Amino acid sequence: MESRRSPYIKHLFVCVNRRDAGVTCCSHGGGEAIKEKLKAFVKANGLKGKVRVSSSGCMDLCALGPNVMVEPDHRWYSRVTLEEVDRIIEEHLAPLIPGSPVPPSPVRAFLFDLGNVLVRFDHMAAARRIAAHAGMGPEELCRIFFESPLVVDHDEGRISTEEFHQSLKRQIGLRLGYEEFLSVWNDIFTPDPESQALVERLIPSYPCYLISNTNRPHFEHARRICPLLDRLHGRVLSYEVGHLKPHPAIYRRALELAKVPPPEILYVDDREDLIEAGRRLGFQAHRFEGADLLRTELERRGAISTARSERAG
Ligand code: FES
């Protein structure tokens, strides 16, 4: 088996399953016509290669058909009519077209997450290395990390990194000294030059802030591999604020810093639950799914110029 990242920014699944005559199903409700309308839009707007529209088998919601599922947005539309396809297009596909209409609310500031937005990170890589010095498997180690309050206490600044290290020695039998532990613990980040380059382009024109669930050694290490972090206009870090996202207090701190109302801030994060939390607080939000899609979003909003206008200039 081979595994690779999907090349599509959006993948739409349209149920075209046909049941016997007289039995409600997506095909009888017009599933094929819906699929064709979506495909025609993709082709006419040059989105082939970015968007895929696929026929799907039964989604087990036949009575609510026709059904359309949009990934990676985790959105499911039922009882879709041909006219309502326009809403799906407007919400999920139109933003992918460079130069598509700018939303009514302008953006005056940006709020960026750190991990898997400005730098990539891999918890399992650290777990594998720490496990080698702790006499347990990386999966078990990850479970302890995520189920015990230890990591939360560290990331919310209630315990120091020295206390965190001592607790790990007790709880998992860690055999690494403090300095050795730090070097393994920190070695989970790699820069993301493409997303950083986009933020570089924003900085001269917009206040850009960092909002991150992190701890002191991780953040200090991220600063070393991503000097851009020191050129941002400010930062809100969970271990300094005492709250992890999605706690409203950490977002409130960001608002105090930015002095801009939430509807005029674009919040960029890779986690859907955090994006939803941001939206509930009134932020405009963009779920980070790669630098290409972020670039398209920033171009659509006129925050950075399009590749075409740059060439023309
Ligand atoms: S026929 Fe479409 S969900 Fe069953």
Residues whose N, C-alpha, C, O or C-beta is under 5 A from the ligand:
A	BS01	FES	C15 N17 C25 C26 C58 M59 D60 L61 C62 G65 N67
